[in-house]
């Protein structure tokens, strides 16, 4: 199972996290977020191992702005956390392919999950994104620290793998062993591993990484 740590901002914290070897590291480019990063230090990002997929998180952003940030910061993945339509995702994919023809930028489409969520609404996205991301439905577009009832994932019958987000914590990730049959591609760790917004507790993350990678969650 892959590990993504999102909401990174502090340069030294970014480098410390890199030593743990996450598969994905998320930078939030949404100005309303408490973890918003306007202009990450490119010198710091250049020090990251190539095996870490640097991920830009956007909310209903203009396509050209996303492409510019992908090029400027060397992003490997783009997470769309707003109300982006399948048509928007398809158009963005075309623009990314045109700008970086030799590289496949992964597209991750996030959805806020709530009781009664209709997973069939995801079908139009199947051909235009690489992964889904299931988060808790709130007005904050992620980072709420609130987990949703994972039992609803039994209703997901799609083939596409997904990132699981929303209030994952040192305590509740142990319960993910019961979701082993689900199509979970990665766990998205954020606010419950922080000392303050945008600053991660590295030791807490280290323990979580060890638990996940010991195949107790897979």
C-alpha positions, -999 to 999 in steps of 0.1 A, spaced: 0 0 0 13 34 -10 16 63 15 8 100 7 15 128 32 -4 160 23 -3 196 33 35 200 34 48 236 36 79 241 59 112 235 40 129 215 68 98 196 75 96 186 39 132 173 39 127 155 72 96 138 58 115 128 26 138 107 48 109 85 56 103 78 19 66 86 13 53 76 -21 35 109 -26 40 143 -10 13 168 -13 15 206 -17 -18 225 -14 -22 253 -39 -57 263 -27 -55 298 -11 -83 291 13 -65 261 29 -48 264 63 -19 245 46 -17 267 15 18 271 0 20 300 -24 56 295 -37 74 264 -25 112 266 -24 123 249 -56 158 243 -42 142 222 -14 120 204 -38 150 196 -61 165 177 -31 136 152 -30 143 117 -41 129 110 -75 108 81 -61 86 106 -42 58 118 -65 53 154 -57 16 162 -59 -1 195 -63 -36 199 -48 -60 223 -65 -96 233 -60 -115 245 -91 -83 261 -105 -78 273 -140 -62 247 -162 -34 269 -173 -25 277 -137 -22 240 -129 0 233 -160 22 262 -150 27 249 -115 34 214 -128 61 228 -150 75 252 -124 77 228 -95 82 194 -112 49 180 -100 43 143 -108 7 142 -99 -23 166 -97 -51 162 -72 -84 179 -80 -103 185 -48 -132 207 -61 -162 203 -83 -141 196 -114 -162 178 -141 -152 149 -163 -149 173 -192 -126 195 -172 -104 165 -163 -103 154 -199 -93 189 -211 -66 192 -184 -52 158 -193 -49 169 -229 -31 201 -219 -7 182 -196 1 157 -224 8 186 -248 31 204 -223 49 172 -211 46 147 -239 74 125 -224 58 123 -190 25 110 -176 12 133 -149 -12 113 -127 -46 128 -122 -63 121 -88 -99 132 -85 -112 137 -49 -147 132 -38 -163 141 -4 -180 110 9 -211 111 31 -240 88 41 -259 80 10 -231 90 -14 -238 76 -49 -207 59 -62 -222 56 -96 -216 93 -102 -179 84 -105 -184 64 -137 -179 94 -161 -144 99 -146 -131 64 -151 -115 72 -184 -100 106 -176 -83 102 -142 -58 77 -128 -71 74 -93 -100 85 -71 -96 99 -36 -123 94 -10 -123 121 17 -148 132 43 -174 156 29 -169 190 45 -169 226 34 -131 228 39 -120 207 8 -100 183 29 -78 186 60 -107 185 84 -93 157 106 -127 140 105 -130 104 93 -161 91 75 -177 57 81 -155 33 61 -184 8 59 -198 29 30 -168 17 9 -186 -17 6 -209 1 -18 -180 10 -42 -181 -16 -70 -157 2 -94 -124 -12 -107 -104 20 -102 -81 21 -72 -83 50 -48 -66 70 -21 -83 68 13 -83 102 31 -102 119 58 -91 119 94 -66 91 92 -48 90 126 -22 70 145 -51 53 163 -76 45 135 -52 33 108 -49 1 127 -85 -6 118 -77 -5 81 -67 -42 83 -105 -49 80 -105 -31 46 -78 -52 30 -102 -64 3 -110 -29 -8 -93 -13 -38 -72 10 -16 -41 22 -35 -28 46 -9 -34 62 25 -35 100 26 -21 113 59 -25 149 69 -40 168 98 -40 141 125 -2 139 122 4 176 127 17 198 155 1 228 137 -14 232 102 13 225 76 38 211 101 40 173 105 50 153 135 78 132 120 80 107 148 43 101 146 45 96 109 75 73 113 54 50 135 26 50 110 49 42 82 63 13 101 29 0 109 17 2 72 49 -12 58 50 -41 82 21 -54 61 -2 -51 90 -22 -29 67 -21 -41 31 
